[in-house]
Amino acid sequence: MESSPEHEENRRRHHHMREIFEQAYQMCLPYIDPKQGWGNQPMTRHAYVALHEKYPELSIQEVSILVPALVRVFNERSKQAAY
């Protein structure tokens, strides 16, 4: 299996989602941060709704890809901030 940077770039899809990722992250931060949720539970369902309203051009499948990616990045950034 080829693992060169060129091959990695060719595998990537959803370039338009990569372009909006940081803006979507900032917008959804209150919904994916458990500290801002109810009973220390994140309100990720609201992130799906907010993304669909802000970016109506995204399909349901794309929103379903984006929200877990936002949560994963939130968790990684939270771990880095803790160190």
C-alpha positions as CSV (number, residue, x, y, z in Angstrom):
1,M,0.0,0.0,0.0
2,E,1.4,3.4,-1.0
3,S,1.7,6.0,1.7
4,S,3.4,8.9,0.0
5,P,2.1,12.4,0.7
6,E,0.9,12.6,-3.0
7,H,-1.1,9.4,-2.5
8,E,-2.6,10.7,0.8
9,E,-3.7,13.9,-1.0
10,N,-5.3,11.9,-3.7
11,R,-7.3,9.9,-1.2
12,R,-8.8,12.9,0.4
13,R,-12.3,13.9,-0.5
14,H,-14.8,16.5,0.8
15,H,-12.4,19.4,0.2
16,H,-15.2,21.9,0.7
17,M,-15.7,20.5,4.3
18,R,-12.0,21.0,4.9
19,E,-12.4,24.6,3.9
20,I,-15.2,25.3,6.4
21,F,-13.8,23.0,9.2
22,E,-12.4,25.7,11.5
23,Q,-15.5,27.9,11.2
24,A,-17.7,25.0,11.8
25,Y,-15.6,24.0,14.8
26,Q,-15.9,27.4,16.4
27,M,-19.7,27.5,15.7
28,C,-20.2,24.0,17.2
29,L,-17.9,24.4,20.2
30,P,-20.7,25.1,22.7
31,Y,-22.5,21.9,21.5
32,I,-19.5,19.5,21.6
33,D,-17.9,20.8,24.9
34,P,-19.3,18.7,27.8
35,K,-18.6,21.6,30.2
36,Q,-21.1,23.7,28.3
37,G,-23.7,20.9,28.1
38,W,-26.4,19.7,30.5
39,G,-25.1,17.6,33.3
40,N,-21.6,17.5,31.8
41,Q,-23.1,15.9,28.7
42,P,-22.3,17.5,25.3
43,M,-25.3,18.6,23.2
44,T,-23.9,17.2,19.9
45,R,-27.4,16.8,18.5
46,H,-27.6,20.5,18.3
47,A,-24.4,20.6,16.4
48,Y,-26.0,18.6,13.6
49,V,-28.9,21.0,13.4
50,A,-26.7,24.1,13.6
51,L,-24.4,22.8,10.8
52,H,-27.4,21.9,8.6
53,E,-28.9,25.4,9.1
54,K,-25.6,27.3,8.5
55,Y,-24.5,25.1,5.6
56,P,-27.6,23.9,3.8
57,E,-25.5,22.8,0.8
58,L,-24.0,20.0,3.0
59,S,-25.8,16.7,2.7
60,I,-26.9,14.8,5.7
61,Q,-24.1,12.3,5.1
62,E,-21.5,15.2,5.1
63,V,-22.9,16.6,8.3
64,S,-22.7,13.1,9.8
65,I,-19.0,13.0,8.8
66,L,-18.3,16.5,10.0
67,V,-19.7,16.3,13.6
68,P,-17.7,13.3,14.7
69,A,-14.6,14.9,13.2
70,L,-15.3,18.1,15.2
71,V,-15.7,16.1,18.3
72,R,-12.4,14.2,17.7
73,V,-10.5,17.4,17.1
74,F,-12.1,18.9,20.3
75,N,-10.9,15.9,22.3
76,E,-7.4,16.1,20.8
77,R,-7.2,19.9,21.4
78,S,-8.5,19.4,25.0
79,K,-5.8,16.8,25.7
80,Q,-3.1,19.1,24.3
81,A,-4.3,22.0,26.4
82,A,-4.2,19.8,29.5
83,Y,-0.4,19.2,29.1
